[in-house]
């Protein structure tokens, strides 16, 4: 039976490129290891269970080039595996420690089962879980899309060559991991202005996503609002976010993640346990930090010390209940839209992937319940990918989207304000230098070619929108400023060495070792 409408889930999986082989352990590398255990492996596990049980499901998911390069990196793979085994060792000791505190026993058992599941899945793919997601794409369940190469904020780049390089490098790197060209892209921060779609079209990108007002304020106004794609003048399709589903899931106050039975994010064993007991599971500096094991529930507006023990069974029931509520709302939404549409309406729900599992611990189970309920319990709304919807409805309204982003206030202010505006004159100058080098040395080999390729890597890494975002939010600012300064400095040094015909091979080799993203990069993308 044909559904009345469709639901497209778009998960944006991204982390900035953080890799520090020069240190035994590094705080910011924990971002990756936490996300693997709490988001990427749990999501992959959910998808594989659905596949095993014959549950029909479809979704779209960004795996940003920076994240893909980290997931494919042998050093980071090895470090994650060591961390996972340490977590398993700790949980093994926890069974004995909580034997006289039965209220914590269910949480300990849950973490044990989760970590063992992570270990089995990790070993199944020999440490490269990209292959697991690729398998799902090859089976037609998952549409993996790319992103700007280093999550560069395109509207704030000073020329089209710099913008185009972010897209070209991303597409080429996608081919290395997934065996074909990407069909869709997530523009970093959903940041758009007129003309970007033309670049995407020329690089073979068929669709991208924008925040709600990017479509609603387009010219002319869209006939179907955000419940169908539009085509830009270039012919590239644009999908936009439904705000009702956004608020139901994103909001910690009015959305599902704030439920009192769900796990509390901010209370962690790294701070709760006796120091000598927990010390072997901290970094080598011995400083207390989150280790990702948390035994308490949100409880309510009380201090961390008054949080109550977490019961995974109660939380699981809530996740199932919330999934049922989410699906009920979607069926009513689709039924209403279908009455006035001359086509099957599309609801697009866009979220950071890391919301599911990392920030909202029960998020992956919530998604699993949605897919199962959608498959078994009704026939009004079905899942679909953007490509499938475009194939079903190839004729769409042509309109010009509005300049926009999905950041605070909806435009560019988060990435261009008094806390970070000083970086752009340096980024613009760095891009000019890279273009100058590519034009001056169109043919090169040996050490010169290596230096030019590394200069391109340094520019791309400096352009990451994550650094400006961190400066704006005031968290880990010193690290963001250091990364921006280091990459621009490295490019400037290489520029001087190349122009002076005096390349320091030891310096170059050190940069290649530390900042080894995009191993197949060709600096001529800046030519």
Order of alpha helices (4+ residues) and beta strands (2+ residues): beta-alpha-alpha-beta-alpha-alpha-alpha-alpha-beta-alpha-beta-alpha-beta-alpha-beta-beta-alpha-alpha-alpha-alpha-beta-alpha-beta-alpha-alpha-alpha-alpha-alpha-alpha
